Amino acid sequence: MPELIGSPVRVEAAGEPPKLIDEFAGRAAGGEERVSVARMRSPAGWREPGQRPEFDEYTVVLSGALRVESEDGALDVAAGQGVLVRAGEWVRYSTPSGAEYIAVCLPAFSPETVHRDA
């Protein structure tokens, strides 16, 4: 039988100013280790430290734009577009003008496997 996810779990976010992360599936929302699915709502000017995660991260931008910096340069992902950052790649996310997006991590996101810059 299908299982309803009645509401997400609010997860603490890195970066400033604060953004909202609501996880529908993942370690925080029920202990799922295979995948995490989260809705992000990020204000204008938000930026987090760079990271080199141990998981693939697929992101689909619903509104606004997400800036994705890598060792090879930067790209802006607009509403209706997506991006894949593979495990082991250095990346830094920001939203200069604000954004709402869905992030899917395989395996599930964990603070121990994100490896943020100091």
Backbone as CSV, one residue per row, in Angstrom:
resi,resn,N_x,N_y,N_z,CA_x,CA_y,CA_z,C_x,C_y,C_z
1,MET,0.848,-1.181,0.000,0.000,0.000,0.000,0.893,1.244,0.000
2,PRO,0.549,2.273,-0.755,1.315,3.512,-0.729,1.338,4.104,0.682
3,GLU,2.427,4.742,1.009,2.602,5.332,2.340,2.610,6.851,2.220
4,LEU,1.650,7.499,2.840,1.552,8.951,2.825,2.659,9.559,3.675
5,ILE,3.303,10.575,3.139,4.244,11.391,3.918,3.451,12.635,4.295
6,GLY,2.913,12.625,5.509,1.992,13.662,5.937,2.587,15.045,6.036
7,SER,3.839,15.108,6.432,4.522,16.397,6.526,6.022,16.140,6.570
8,PRO,6.800,17.094,6.115,8.249,16.933,6.141,8.812,17.229,7.522
9,VAL,10.095,16.941,7.665,10.838,17.256,8.887,11.735,18.451,8.587
10,ARG,11.687,19.474,9.425,12.548,20.652,9.258,13.973,20.274,9.659
11,VAL,14.932,20.554,8.778,16.340,20.228,8.994,17.130,21.525,9.101
12,GLU,18.064,21.584,10.022,18.896,22.770,10.179,19.750,22.975,8.936
13,ALA,19.835,24.221,8.487,20.570,24.549,7.267,21.889,25.232,7.585
14,ALA,22.876,25.010,6.716,24.141,25.739,6.785,24.000,27.003,5.950
15,GLY,24.846,27.983,6.212,24.873,29.188,5.402,24.121,30.336,6.031
16,GLU,24.311,31.505,5.425,23.698,32.744,5.908,23.213,33.538,4.715
17,PRO,22.114,34.297,4.858,21.131,34.202,5.930,20.444,32.843,5.908
18,PRO,19.782,32.463,6.978,19.202,31.115,7.074,18.228,30.802,5.935
19,LYS,18.225,29.545,5.501,17.234,29.061,4.552,16.429,27.963,5.239
20,LEU,15.319,27.576,4.631,14.468,26.522,5.178,14.681,25.235,4.388
21,ILE,14.883,24.136,5.108,14.985,22.813,4.495,13.909,21.938,5.117
22,ASP,13.037,21.420,4.266,11.993,20.491,4.706,12.232,19.164,4.008
23,GLU,12.623,18.149,4.788,12.955,16.839,4.233,11.732,15.927,4.262
24,PHE,11.388,15.387,3.094,10.265,14.464,2.959,10.705,13.011,3.094
25,ALA,11.917,12.726,2.666,12.481,11.382,2.801,13.969,11.550,3.069
26,GLY,14.503,10.727,3.974,15.921,10.818,4.295,16.197,10.409,5.726
27,ARG,17.405,10.674,6.147,17.840,10.267,7.487,17.037,10.960,8.584
28,ALA,16.796,12.261,8.435,16.036,13.001,9.455,14.566,12.614,9.431
29,ALA,14.036,12.372,8.235,12.616,12.064,8.075,12.404,10.559,7.990
30,GLY,12.707,9.858,9.055,12.392,8.435,9.115,13.563,7.485,8.984
31,GLY,14.778,7.998,8.878,15.944,7.121,8.878,16.277,6.471,7.545
32,GLU,15.711,6.968,6.446,16.007,6.417,5.121,17.441,6.769,4.728
33,GLU,18.252,5.764,4.445,19.660,5.987,4.109,19.935,5.964,2.614
34,ARG,18.983,5.459,1.802,19.223,5.328,0.362,19.086,6.640,-0.389
35,VAL,18.180,7.503,0.061,17.888,8.739,-0.661,17.347,9.783,0.307
36,SER,17.605,11.041,-0.003,16.898,12.109,0.697,16.267,13.016,-0.347
37,VAL,15.059,13.481,-0.032,14.308,14.379,-0.900,13.880,15.551,-0.035
38,ALA,14.302,16.757,-0.414,14.024,17.921,0.425,13.629,19.125,-0.419
39,ARG,12.735,19.922,0.154,12.341,21.205,-0.437,13.158,22.287,0.256
40,MET,13.810,23.120,-0.540,14.633,24.210,-0.017,13.980,25.541,-0.383
41,ARG,13.923,26.438,0.590,13.478,27.810,0.340,14.569,28.726,0.856
42,SER,15.216,29.396,-0.081,16.443,30.123,0.212,16.275,31.614,-0.097
43,PRO,16.585,32.489,0.869,16.399,33.924,0.637,17.488,34.500,-0.266
44,ALA,17.215,35.689,-0.767,18.222,36.414,-1.544,19.469,36.621,-0.683
45,GLY,20.627,36.409,-1.266,21.885,36.605,-0.555,22.374,35.402,0.226
46,TRP,21.610,34.295,0.229,22.057,33.099,0.960,23.274,32.496,0.275
47,ARG,24.189,32.018,1.084,25.398,31.354,0.590,25.875,30.404,1.670
48,GLU,26.282,29.204,1.255,26.812,28.247,2.225,28.280,27.989,1.935
49,PRO,29.001,27.405,2.891,30.405,27.074,2.647,30.530,26.043,1.523
50,GLY,31.678,26.014,0.889,31.947,24.978,-0.092,31.945,23.618,0.584
51,GLN,31.781,22.572,-0.221,31.709,21.219,0.328,32.170,20.213,-0.723
52,ARG,32.527,19.038,-0.264,32.885,17.921,-1.141,32.141,16.687,-0.625
53,PRO,30.842,16.578,-0.948,30.007,15.517,-0.375,30.306,14.135,-0.940
54,GLU,29.899,13.135,-0.171,30.045,11.730,-0.561,28.783,11.208,-1.253
55,PHE,27.910,12.094,-1.721,26.656,11.686,-2.358,26.443,12.504,-3.625
56,ASP,25.732,11.922,-4.590,25.269,12.661,-5.760,24.110,13.535,-5.309
57,GLU,24.032,14.748,-5.861,22.915,15.638,-5.533,22.287,16.164,-6.815
58,TYR,21.018,15.796,-7.006,20.218,16.298,-8.114,19.382,17.448,-7.580
59,THR,19.361,18.574,-8.290,18.588,19.728,-7.849,17.712,20.221,-8.994
60,VAL,16.442,20.470,-8.697,15.494,21.023,-9.660,15.003,22.354,-9.092
61,VAL,15.226,23.433,-9.827,14.839,24.762,-9.363,13.388,25.029,-9.751
62,LEU,12.564,25.366,-8.755,11.145,25.645,-8.961,10.892,27.123,-9.236
63,SER,11.611,27.990,-8.534,11.491,29.433,-8.756,12.812,30.093,-8.375
64,GLY,13.061,31.263,-8.948,14.320,31.956,-8.706,15.460,31.285,-9.450
65,ALA,16.658,31.383,-8.881,17.840,30.789,-9.508,18.829,30.358,-8.438
66,LEU,19.520,29.273,-8.720,20.541,28.710,-7.832,21.889,28.860,-8.510
67,ARG,22.845,29.466,-7.849,24.210,29.553,-8.375,24.988,28.349,-7.845
68,VAL,25.692,27.676,-8.748,26.461,26.481,-8.412,27.909,26.731,-8.834
69,GLU,28.796,26.865,-7.844,30.219,27.067,-8.118,30.944,25.737,-7.975
70,SER,31.880,25.489,-8.896,32.695,24.275,-8.836,34.143,24.657,-9.089
71,GLU,35.014,23.672,-9.066,36.422,23.940,-9.360,36.623,24.352,-10.811
72,ASP,35.626,24.109,-11.660,35.717,24.443,-13.085,35.021,25.743,-13.451
73,GLY,34.385,26.409,-12.502,33.669,27.642,-12.800,32.344,27.690,-12.081
74,ALA,31.421,28.496,-12.605,30.113,28.670,-11.967,29.034,28.624,-13.033
75,LEU,27.852,28.191,-12.614,26.697,28.249,-13.502,25.484,28.638,-12.685
76,ASP,24.543,29.271,-13.373,23.279,29.654,-12.751,22.199,28.727,-13.281
77,VAL,21.446,28.135,-12.364,20.377,27.199,-12.702,19.062,27.923,-12.457
78,ALA,18.304,28.165,-13.524,17.071,28.936,-13.455,15.872,28.035,-13.188
79,ALA,14.749,28.665,-12.862,13.492,27.933,-12.654,13.201,27.081,-13.885
80,GLY,12.834,25.822,-13.657,12.563,24.895,-14.739,13.776,24.119,-15.204
81,GLN,14.936,24.399,-14.612,16.162,23.676,-14.943,16.620,22.859,-13.751
82,GLY,17.557,21.950,-14.011,18.128,21.129,-12.951,19.629,21.037,-13.115
83,VAL,20.267,20.474,-12.106,21.717,20.289,-12.122,22.043,19.036,-11.316
84,LEU,23.103,18.358,-11.719,23.622,17.199,-10.990,25.044,17.506,-10.568
85,VAL,25.318,17.374,-9.274,26.676,17.458,-8.746,27.014,16.067,-8.228
86,ARG,28.066,15.490,-8.772,28.429,14.115,-8.425,29.243,14.046,-7.129
87,ALA,29.121,12.928,-6.460,29.878,12.680,-5.228,31.358,12.932,-5.481
88,GLY,32.008,13.583,-4.525,33.442,13.845,-4.610,33.799,15.153,-5.275
89,GLU,32.852,15.808,-5.964,33.122,17.096,-6.586,33.008,18.204,-5.533
90,TRP,33.899,19.206,-5.616,33.768,20.376,-4.745,32.690,21.276,-5.329
91,VAL,31.811,21.790,-4.454,30.717,22.644,-4.895,30.372,23.650,-3.800
92,ARG,29.888,24.810,-4.241,29.343,25.798,-3.292,28.056,26.344,-3.913
93,TYR,26.984,26.295,-3.137,25.676,26.756,-3.585,25.384,28.134,-2.998
94,SER,24.653,28.954,-3.781,24.184,30.243,-3.281,22.954,30.661,-4.076
95,THR,22.210,31.615,-3.511,21.028,32.145,-4.195,21.083,33.667,-4.120
96,PRO,21.782,34.304,-5.057,21.898,35.767,-5.017,20.555,36.497,-4.996
97,SER,19.543,35.952,-5.698,18.237,36.619,-5.730,17.128,35.784,-5.079
98,GLY,17.486,34.682,-4.413,16.510,33.817,-3.759,16.044,32.707,-4.682
99,ALA,15.609,31.590,-4.096,15.150,30.451,-4.898,14.359,29.474,-4.045
100,GLU,13.548,28.693,-4.735,12.905,27.523,-4.144,13.276,26.350,-5.033
101,TYR,13.720,25.255,-4.424,14.169,24.120,-5.221,14.021,22.820,-4.449
102,ILE,14.066,21.722,-5.208,14.010,20.380,-4.646,15.382,19.753,-4.814
103,ALA,15.917,19.170,-3.749,17.206,18.477,-3.797,16.981,16.999,-3.480
104,VAL,17.609,16.152,-4.292,17.555,14.704,-4.107,18.993,14.216,-3.982
105,CYS,19.320,13.593,-2.846,20.685,13.109,-2.596,20.700,11.585,-2.547
106,LEU,21.679,11.006,-3.242,21.874,9.550,-3.300,23.314,9.214,-2.947
107,PRO,23.589,8.490,-1.876,22.664,8.113,-0.804,22.222,9.353,-0.030
108,ALA,21.411,9.156,0.972,20.823,10.264,1.710,21.878,11.176,2.321
109,PHE,21.556,12.470,2.346,22.389,13.485,2.991,22.631,13.129,4.445
110,SER,23.831,13.407,4.898,24.188,13.274,6.310,25.222,14.348,6.626
111,PRO,25.134,15.018,7.779,26.154,16.006,8.135,27.575,15.422,8.122
112,GLU,27.676,14.122,8.393,28.998,13.477,8.424,29.561,13.217,7.034
113,THR,28.727,13.260,5.991,29.197,12.950,4.644,29.198,14.133,3.690
114,VAL,28.928,15.337,4.215,28.893,16.523,3.344,30.273,17.171,3.234
115,HIS,31.099,17.120,4.258,32.476,17.629,4.262,32.558,19.101,3.830
116,ARG,31.997,19.976,4.660,32.021,21.416,4.389,33.416,21.991,4.637
117,ASP,33.750,23.040,3.870,35.001,23.752,4.079,34.993,24.418,5.462
118,ALA,36.161,24.576,6.018,36.286,25.207,7.344,36.040,26.692,7.274
